[in-house]
Amino acid sequence: MKFSRYLSACLLVLFFGTNRSVIAQSCFTAGLVDIENRLSQNQALYANQAGVRAVQYVPVALHAVRNTDGLDGISESQLLDMMCILNDKYQDQEIQFYLTNPPVHYINNTGINNVPNQFTSELKAARVPNAINVFVTNNINDQLGAAGYYQSPAGWDGNDFIVVARNFVYAQNVFPHEIGHFFSLLHPFHGWENNPWSESAWGNPVGVNAPSDPGIFPAPIANEFQNGNNCSTAGDRICDTPPDYLFALHPNQVGCANWTIPVRDPSNTIVDPQENNVMSYFGNCGNHTFTAGQKEAILMDLMNAPERDYVRNSYTPNMTVINSVPNLLSPAEGSTVNSSESVSVSWFPVIEAQYYVVELDLSPGFSSPFRKSLVGAASTPNAVFTDLQENTEYFWRVRPFTEYTTCTGYSDQGSFFTPMSTGVDNLSEISDWYIAPNPVERAEPIQLLLASNTSFAAKIDIYNQMGQRVYQQSRLMNTGAESLHLKTAELPSGIYFVSISGTSGRTTKRLLVR
C-alpha cells in the first residue's frame, strides 16, 4: 500500500448507550493513493526477497511535546514504555527499533501540543535526519479521543512523520499501527474510511465497491471478497487479511469481541474479519498482530522503497540487557536538604546502562503536572534539580536504559524535604499562603489564605495526581490578606495540587481530600 499525500489520523470513538460503552480505535484518513502505489511497487519484489534475513534496526527520534511553559506533556518513562511496546509488536519480524542520540527531543509549544495538524510545517522542520520522527502530543486535532496519525507524503522531502496522543502510548494498536502506515500498510477496511458498514446505508450483501469518498480516492475501491479472489486489487491489497468493512465502528460492536453480524460480501459470502489485526480499529484486543503478508509488505518497503532510503542503515544498536536497577545514594531517605534552589541527587550506577532518566515530583505516583525530569548519560550518575518549592516533600526515582533496551524498571523511590525560608516558592506577588483545612473531608469547603505584596491577576488551578486540571479560576488579588473559598464536593478522595500563578511564576501546595 502506498502512502497518501494527506493526513491519516486515528481516533478513539466512544458510543454511549444506557448500559454500556463501546470503544473502538478509528481514523480520519484522506489521500491514501500514495500508499497504494508504494505497496504495489514493493509487491513486485516479494519473490526476490525470500529466505532468512538479518534483523534490520531502524532509528526512531522521539519528540516530547509540551506546552510553552514546559508543562502538560508526555514523560520520558512513558516514551520508553512506548518503545518497549513497539519492539514487542515487531519482535517476530525482521525489524526492531532503537532511539537516536539524544534519546528524547523536546518541543515546548502549546499549539503543537494540542492541535498538531495545524503545525505540519513546524513539525517537518523539527525532524531529526535519518530516523522515523514521532511527536507525542497532549491532543490531536481537538478531537475527542484522537489517538494518532501518519503525516504523508513519504520520503525525507515529504512530511513523513508520526504523531501520537500521549493518552494512547500504551495502546498496542496505535503506535505500531502508525508505524505500519509509515511502512506502506493500509487498513483492512480500505475504502470504508469514515463510512462504517450499516445495512440501511450500504446493504447486505454490500456492493462491488466500497463507499470511498471521491474527495479522497480518485477511483472507486473494490470491496474484497471473503474467498480472496480479488485480494490483490481490493481492500488493503494484502491477501491474508480478510475483508473488514469498518465493523469496529458499528454501534453494536464491543471492543475486540468476535464480529457476529452476518454481513455478506458482493458474492453473498459471509465476511469474517480479523479483529486483532494491528491495522484494524477493534480495540482492547490485548493480542494485536500483523499477518505474514503485512510483515512482508513492511519489510519490502523498508528494504526497497526509495522513500525509505534515509532510515536504512547497517548499524547495530547497543543490545545490552539491563537486569538491575540503580540504588539511590543521596539525599538520604527522608532527609532535609540545604536549599530549595538547587538539589543534587545521586545513585550507584548500573554497569549495563547507557542512559538514565531521573524523575522528581510532588506526587509519589510521579504523574502530577509539576513533575520534573532529566535525561543524562550513564557516565554521570547524578543530576541537579533547581527552582524547587520550599517546605515541600519531594519524591524521586531513577530508570536506566539503552538506545535499544527500554523495557527497564525503576529504582526504589526516594524522598526528601526542602527547607523553609522567607520567600514563598517562585511567586513574588505572595509573601505567604496556606490551605485550610488540609487534609479536608470530602465535600467540605477549603480556604486559601493569602498575604499578597501587591495586587495582581491570579490563576488558581487544582490538578489531580494524573496531571488533569479539575478546577480553574481567574481573579484579581488585592494587596494584603485575602481569603478564597473553594468547594471540594466534586473531588473524589485523593491527593491534589493547588496552584496559584501570576506574572512572576507559580506556587503549588499539596491538598489531601479524605
Secondary structure, 3 states (H helix, E strand, C coil): CCCCCCEEEEEEEEEECCCCEEEEEEEEECCCHHHHHHHHHHHCCHHHHCCCCCCEEEEEEEEEEECCCCCCCCCHHHHHHHHHHHHHHCCCCCEEEEEEEEEEEEEECHHHHHCHHHCHHHHHHHCCCCCEEEEEECCCCCCCCEEEEEECCCCCCCCCEEEEEHHHCCCCCCHHHHHHHHCCCCCCCCCCCCCCCCHHHHCCCCCCECCCCCCCCCCCCECCCCCCCCCCCCCCCCCCCCCCCCHHHCCCCCCCCCCCCCCECCCCCECCCCCCECCCCECCCCCCECCHHHHHHHHHHHHHCHHHHHHCCCCCCCCCCCCCCCEEEECCCCEECCCCCEEEEEEECCCCCCEEEEEEECCCCCCCCCCEEEEEECCCCEEEEECCCCCCEEEEEEEEECCCCCCCCCCCCEEEECCCCCCCCCCCCEEEEEEECCCECCCCCEEEEEEECCCEEEEEEEEECCCCEEEEEEEEECCEEEEEEECCCCCCCEEEEEEEEECCEEEEEEEEEC
